[in-house]
């Protein structure tokens, strides 16, 4: 997930061409040069992370504030929609975001729906992608208690210990509601060729503007000749 052909497009035959191998190694080296340990990377490379945000306030307090300002009132109504303040608990300061599942969508095949383990990281191989295939990633999540501001997704991928890709996507600002939200990422294409196939490790995070992390999972996946993991 989030691979942008970083592993190269190797040609398969009786033996890989030496020139192709050099290109792939060079690409992997370039990816690694700016990739110190991910733990030390600032999640907030965006301008929003450099802004000092004020203290959280409850939805009830936000509705009461500046209630005589017509433009602000309309904006809040648009953001909150038909929200029942009593049902969500208008006094809560902290939003609660629960990622329900991730789905990998590709034409002419069933979606791969990945449930988030309650106990933590997925055990073993989480999924398999077919090389050279088009796919998109879809999130399903619920927001409760308060508005979550600047929710974003980051995904970092390694192969044989080298970071080969890092994807960041701003999902947006969401008010609490009973129904789940969904967000679909732009379509991507998995890399293909002998050097692209194999096992990858990845780390996915969902973080808001206050740098509150709602989910962090570490997992492994494969890129193979076919979607079937037995092949």
Number of C-alpha atoms within 10 A of each C-alpha: 21 23 18 15 17 20 24 21 20 20 15 12 8 6 7 14 12 8 9 15 17 11 15 18 14 13 16 19 15 14 17 16 10 9 16 11 8 12 7 8 10 9 17 15 9 10 7 12 16 10 11 9 10 7 7 15 15 18 24 16 14 14 16 11 12 12 13 9 9 10 11 14 17 12 11 15 13 10 15 18 12 9 14 13 17 9 12 17 16 18 15 18 17 15 22 15 23 16 18 16 15 19 16 19 18 17 10 6 8 9 15 15 15 15 13 16 12 7 7 11 15 16 11 9 14 14 17 20 24 20 21 19 16 15 20 18 20 17 20 15 15 18 21 20 22 26 24 22 16 18 21 19 17 17 20 20 24 18 18 10 10 17 25 24 22 20 14 15 13 13 18 13 14 20 18 27 21 12 9 14 15 15 13 15 14 11 12 18 17 22 24 23 18 19 18 23 20 14 15 21 18 19 17 18 17 23 22 23 22 19 14 13 14 15 15 14 15 17 17 20 19 20 22 22 19 14 16 11 15 7 7
